[in-house]
Amino acid sequence: MPHRRSRLHPTATGGDLAASLTALRRSLELPDAFPPDAQAEAERAAREVPVEPDSAADGAGLADLRDIEFLTIDPAGSTDLDQALHLERTGSGAILHYAIADVPAYVEPGGALDAEARRRGQTMYAPDGRIPLHPPILSEDAASLLPDVDRRAFVWRFVLDEGARPTETTLTRGVIRSRAQWSYVDAQRAIDAGDGPASLLAMPWFGAARTDRERERGGASLNIPEARVVPDGDGYRLELDYGVPLEDWNAHVSLMTGMAAAEIMLAGRVGILRTMPPADAADIADFRAHTIALGLPWRLNVSYGDYLRGLDRSPAARAVKEYAAGLFRGAGYVAFDGEVPAQTEQSAIGAAYAHTTAPLRRLVDRWSLVVCEALANGREVPEWARASLPDLPKLMGRSAQKASQLDAGSLDRVEAALLTGHEGETFEGVVLAQRGDGARVQLTSPPVEAKVKGLDAAPGSTVRLRLDAASVIEGTLDFSPA
């Protein structure tokens, strides 16, 4: 799908933008490098952790799974590869193998690297470079599921029926070897041409079937185009990215795995879930009225998920999706050991769910993997994991807040840089939502979002705005109705 692009003038704003992004990092107290002891631990683990199949009397060895033709699917240029899959159609459905990087093997509980990972919480992304959860020697090399090398992994095996429902689930720690690294765009092209490997060619079936299962659960997916900051020569540009269908199909693999992990932990009465309470009845009524006002009524005989899936890419539909994004609030983590929590469901998904498929980039997944692997194979959960479960909700909440501030602050500064020098010009945009004393507007080009004070216009309507001021240092844009 083509992107809408706008180019930053590199000589006029590049220096100010670099300084502003650096100041943003410092204000959030984000680290520049790993402490020497944590880096040393990572380097030692990369050298010394064995990556060879072995068997153990208690069944806790590494299985040899290198004959399975795994492949990875990620954004172009990715090097921190958490997941690899192999999907094989059968006469009654399919068998899915889903390998997740064995990060726990490389991080010593209670060590310096573990402590630093807990401080960071997750990999954070900024236009001027990411702040990784783990040192690159692990996240982009020794623990990453790169092609044509042996790698340790937790491997989920799902036997699926014709509707892609798991009828049998196992989890094994082993050694794999990925055969190929695909970007989403190249993989989608191979699927469309019909000349990709069997795993890719089976993904449209899997995606459609899992969408049906989502419909049955009452779950919903919000496909809002993402404004991405992309390096461009000496500066940056914004791309409004709608993605390709494969991204949704691949997301269903991760969702299904997260639901399976939640089931295992709930059955074992120990673990950590990603939860979200159901939307308030008054908010749902307000949302329904909002859709009517936009001319896209959510009818009573249509489920919430089906309604969202049926929306197009019109300005009114974008406004509906933006409003829907705020319908479900209060996402968080709940850890438990012994007593199952009262709230177990992630309401937007429509099921109990756990984060377990991105351990290179998200702290909590390391715990989910070791807990699930032990429970699935009848062994005791490692004491280090059990004892530290209660710490995770706070650690993840803190890192999520910083990641959100970094995302928003970075985007604000790049948007201001894009429009510096265009003060006094008029731009066309679409109103996404009313916000207090004004409205939030998406410009048609460049794809910049802005809060416009004093603008009273219905969501979904087209407006013209004058740019009054732009500050790269502060990351602010001041518009007024034209």
C-alpha positions, 0 to 999 in steps of 0.5 A: 500500500503506498505511503503518504510522504512529506520531506523534512528540510534537512538544513533548516531544521535538522540541527534543532531537531537533533537537539530537541530529540536529545533533550527529550531523551534526557528529560525522560532519563533514558539510558545512553548505554548499558552499565559495564557489568551488564554489558560484560554479562551479555558478552559472556552469555553470548560466548558461553550459553550452549546452543546445542540439543541435549536430553536430560533425564527430567525432560528439561533438555533442549530438543533438536528442532532444526529440521522444521523449516522456520521463517521470520516475518518482520519489518524490513531491516529488523535484526531483533527477531523474537519469533519464527513460524512454520505453518503446515496445512493438513487434511483436517486443518494445520500444524503451527510451530511458533518459536520464541527467542530463548532470552531467559537462557542468556539473562542470569536472574538477579544479575547485573543484566537482569537488573538493568532489563528491569529498569528499562522494561522494554525496547523504546523507539525514537527517530534518532535510535532505539533504546534496547531492552538487552545489549545488541550482542544478544538482542541483535545477534546471539539470542535473535532468531536470525536465518541460517544459524542455530538458535535456542527457542521456546517452541509452541506446537499447535494442532489446529482444526479446519477453523484454526482452533487449537485442539492440542498445544505443547511447549518445548525448549529446543534448538531451531534454525530459521531458513529465511528472513522475510519483510512484510512487504516481500512476504505479502508479494510472494503470497499474492503471486503464489510463489512463496514457501508453504508457510506463507501460502497458508497464512491467508487461510489462518488469518481468515479463520482466526478472524472468524474466531475473533468474531465468535469471542466478541473481540475486535481489532482496530486498524488505524494507520500509523504515522511512522517517523522514517530516516531520510538522508540528513533528516526524517519524513513521516509515512502514514502506513496502512500496512499489508494484510499479512501483518494482521494475519501474523498478529493473530499467531501472536494473539493465539499464542498469548491466549494459550499462555494465559490458559496454561497459567490460569490452569496452573494458578500462577503467572501474569496476564495482560488485562483490560476491563470491559467498556462502560455501558455509558461509554458504549451508548455514547460511542453508538450515538457518535457513529450515528452523528458521523453517518456510519451508524453502529446498528444494534444487530451488528457486533462491535468487532464486525462493525469495526471490521466493516469500516473503510478508509474514509475520513468519517471512518477514521474518526470513528476508529479514533473514538473507538480507541478510547472506548476500552481503557485501563489496560494493565498487568495482573500477577497471581500465585495461588488465587486466580484474579477476579479480572482475567480477560483482555476485553478488546481481545475477548479472552484471557491473554498474556504477553509471551511472544516478544522477550527480546523487546518486552521484559514480562515475556521472559517470565511468561515463557519460563512459567508456561514451559514449566507448567506445560511440562509438569515441572515446578516454576523456577523460584526466581520467576515465582518470587518476582512476579509481583514486581512486574506490573509496576515495572511494566507500567512505568516503562509503558508510560515512558515509551508513550511519552517518548513516542508522543514527544518524538512525533511532536518534534518531527511534525514541528520540524516538517512544518517549520518555515511554512508559518502563515500557510493554509492546510486542509485536514479532517477533524478526528475528534472534539477535545475540550476547547478545540478539536484534533485534526489530521492534516491531509499532507503532510500527515500531521495531527494537531490540536486546534483551539477554538475549532468547533467542527464535527468529527469527520468534516474537512477543515482549512487551517492556518499555521501560526507558529512551529517550535521544534525545540518544544515540539509544538504547532499552533494552528487556527481556523482559516 
